Amino acid sequence: TDLRPYKCKHCSFAFKTKGNLTKHMKSKAHHKKCTELGIIPVPTTTDDSQIDAEALAKQIE
């Protein structure tokens, strides 16, 4: 499936795994996008509020 329940709050990127979202949060692309939006690019870790629970539940099925 192509469900991507882990979404970046600031960018238009979504990921299949929490690890990939974490990598993105540390990436130059993420920092650049945050800078463009006037957002300080932190935190570099993910929290549960960034998970699309419905998409994750469908992926587990």
Biotite code that builds the C-alpha atoms (Angstrom):
import biotite.structure as struc

atoms = struc.array([
    struc.Atom([0.000, 0.000, 0.000], chain_id="A", res_id=1, res_name="THR", atom_name="CA", element="C"),
    struc.Atom([1.012, 3.580, -0.457], chain_id="A", res_id=2, res_name="ASP", atom_name="CA", element="C"),
    struc.Atom([-0.326, 4.920, 2.855], chain_id="A", res_id=3, res_name="LEU", atom_name="CA", element="C"),
    struc.Atom([1.958, 7.446, 4.498], chain_id="A", res_id=4, res_name="ARG", atom_name="CA", element="C"),
    struc.Atom([0.701, 8.092, 8.043], chain_id="A", res_id=5, res_name="PRO", atom_name="CA", element="C"),
    struc.Atom([3.769, 9.999, 9.261], chain_id="A", res_id=6, res_name="TYR", atom_name="CA", element="C"),
    struc.Atom([3.442, 13.602, 8.101], chain_id="A", res_id=7, res_name="LYS", atom_name="CA", element="C"),
    struc.Atom([5.727, 16.579, 8.552], chain_id="A", res_id=8, res_name="CYS", atom_name="CA", element="C"),
    struc.Atom([3.835, 19.451, 10.181], chain_id="A", res_id=9, res_name="LYS", atom_name="CA", element="C"),
    struc.Atom([5.693, 22.054, 8.139], chain_id="A", res_id=10, res_name="HIS", atom_name="CA", element="C"),
    struc.Atom([6.426, 20.492, 4.750], chain_id="A", res_id=11, res_name="CYS", atom_name="CA", element="C"),
    struc.Atom([4.210, 18.694, 2.288], chain_id="A", res_id=12, res_name="SER", atom_name="CA", element="C"),
    struc.Atom([6.055, 15.424, 2.882], chain_id="A", res_id=13, res_name="PHE", atom_name="CA", element="C"),
    struc.Atom([4.600, 12.221, 4.327], chain_id="A", res_id=14, res_name="ALA", atom_name="CA", element="C"),
    struc.Atom([6.350, 8.952, 5.107], chain_id="A", res_id=15, res_name="PHE", atom_name="CA", element="C"),
    struc.Atom([5.570, 5.278, 5.619], chain_id="A", res_id=16, res_name="LYS", atom_name="CA", element="C"),
    struc.Atom([7.762, 4.935, 8.707], chain_id="A", res_id=17, res_name="THR", atom_name="CA", element="C"),
    struc.Atom([8.500, 7.059, 11.759], chain_id="A", res_id=18, res_name="LYS", atom_name="CA", element="C"),
    struc.Atom([12.205, 6.574, 11.080], chain_id="A", res_id=19, res_name="GLY", atom_name="CA", element="C"),
    struc.Atom([11.921, 8.164, 7.653], chain_id="A", res_id=20, res_name="ASN", atom_name="CA", element="C"),
    struc.Atom([10.049, 11.132, 9.123], chain_id="A", res_id=21, res_name="LEU", atom_name="CA", element="C"),
    struc.Atom([12.778, 11.507, 11.738], chain_id="A", res_id=22, res_name="THR", atom_name="CA", element="C"),
    struc.Atom([15.444, 11.498, 8.993], chain_id="A", res_id=23, res_name="LYS", atom_name="CA", element="C"),
    struc.Atom([13.455, 14.147, 7.124], chain_id="A", res_id=24, res_name="HIS", atom_name="CA", element="C"),
    struc.Atom([13.202, 16.318, 10.245], chain_id="A", res_id=25, res_name="MET", atom_name="CA", element="C"),
    struc.Atom([17.011, 16.354, 10.357], chain_id="A", res_id=26, res_name="LYS", atom_name="CA", element="C"),
    struc.Atom([17.435, 16.972, 6.612], chain_id="A", res_id=27, res_name="SER", atom_name="CA", element="C"),
    struc.Atom([18.513, 20.095, 4.767], chain_id="A", res_id=28, res_name="LYS", atom_name="CA", element="C"),
    struc.Atom([15.232, 20.055, 2.815], chain_id="A", res_id=29, res_name="ALA", atom_name="CA", element="C"),
    struc.Atom([13.226, 20.292, 6.038], chain_id="A", res_id=30, res_name="HIS", atom_name="CA", element="C"),
    struc.Atom([15.406, 23.056, 7.450], chain_id="A", res_id=31, res_name="HIS", atom_name="CA", element="C"),
    struc.Atom([15.183, 24.994, 4.179], chain_id="A", res_id=32, res_name="LYS", atom_name="CA", element="C"),
    struc.Atom([11.380, 24.731, 4.075], chain_id="A", res_id=33, res_name="LYS", atom_name="CA", element="C"),
    struc.Atom([11.083, 25.832, 7.708], chain_id="A", res_id=34, res_name="CYS", atom_name="CA", element="C"),
    struc.Atom([13.384, 28.777, 7.061], chain_id="A", res_id=35, res_name="THR", atom_name="CA", element="C"),
    struc.Atom([11.273, 29.803, 4.048], chain_id="A", res_id=36, res_name="GLU", atom_name="CA", element="C"),
    struc.Atom([8.152, 29.679, 6.227], chain_id="A", res_id=37, res_name="LEU", atom_name="CA", element="C"),
    struc.Atom([9.831, 31.641, 9.009], chain_id="A", res_id=38, res_name="GLY", atom_name="CA", element="C"),
    struc.Atom([9.710, 28.676, 11.376], chain_id="A", res_id=39, res_name="ILE", atom_name="CA", element="C"),
    struc.Atom([12.616, 27.666, 13.588], chain_id="A", res_id=40, res_name="ILE", atom_name="CA", element="C"),
    struc.Atom([13.358, 24.103, 12.402], chain_id="A", res_id=41, res_name="PRO", atom_name="CA", element="C"),
    struc.Atom([13.095, 22.249, 15.708], chain_id="A", res_id=42, res_name="VAL", atom_name="CA", element="C"),
    struc.Atom([12.360, 19.712, 17.126], chain_id="A", res_id=43, res_name="PRO", atom_name="CA", element="C"),
    struc.Atom([14.309, 17.156, 15.141], chain_id="A", res_id=44, res_name="THR", atom_name="CA", element="C"),
    struc.Atom([12.326, 14.247, 16.561], chain_id="A", res_id=45, res_name="THR", atom_name="CA", element="C"),
    struc.Atom([8.791, 13.135, 15.926], chain_id="A", res_id=46, res_name="THR", atom_name="CA", element="C"),
    struc.Atom([5.940, 12.964, 18.364], chain_id="A", res_id=47, res_name="ASP", atom_name="CA", element="C"),
    struc.Atom([2.627, 11.141, 18.270], chain_id="A", res_id=48, res_name="ASP", atom_name="CA", element="C"),
    struc.Atom([0.773, 14.225, 17.038], chain_id="A", res_id=49, res_name="SER", atom_name="CA", element="C"),
    struc.Atom([2.514, 13.827, 13.673], chain_id="A", res_id=50, res_name="GLN", atom_name="CA", element="C"),
    struc.Atom([1.006, 10.397, 13.044], chain_id="A", res_id=51, res_name="ILE", atom_name="CA", element="C"),
    struc.Atom([-2.087, 10.023, 10.908], chain_id="A", res_id=52, res_name="ASP", atom_name="CA", element="C"),
    struc.Atom([-3.737, 7.384, 13.094], chain_id="A", res_id=53, res_name="ALA", atom_name="CA", element="C"),
    struc.Atom([-6.398, 6.461, 10.539], chain_id="A", res_id=54, res_name="GLU", atom_name="CA", element="C"),
    struc.Atom([-3.841, 5.843, 7.782], chain_id="A", res_id=55, res_name="ALA", atom_name="CA", element="C"),
    struc.Atom([-1.658, 3.873, 10.187], chain_id="A", res_id=56, res_name="LEU", atom_name="CA", element="C"),
    struc.Atom([-4.598, 1.666, 11.195], chain_id="A", res_id=57, res_name="ALA", atom_name="CA", element="C"),
    struc.Atom([-5.355, 0.932, 7.524], chain_id="A", res_id=58, res_name="LYS", atom_name="CA", element="C"),
    struc.Atom([-1.712, 0.050, 6.914], chain_id="A", res_id=59, res_name="GLN", atom_name="CA", element="C"),
    struc.Atom([-1.723, -2.443, 9.799], chain_id="A", res_id=60, res_name="ILE", atom_name="CA", element="C"),
    struc.Atom([-4.827, -4.270, 8.486], chain_id="A", res_id=61, res_name="GLU", atom_name="CA", element="C"),
])
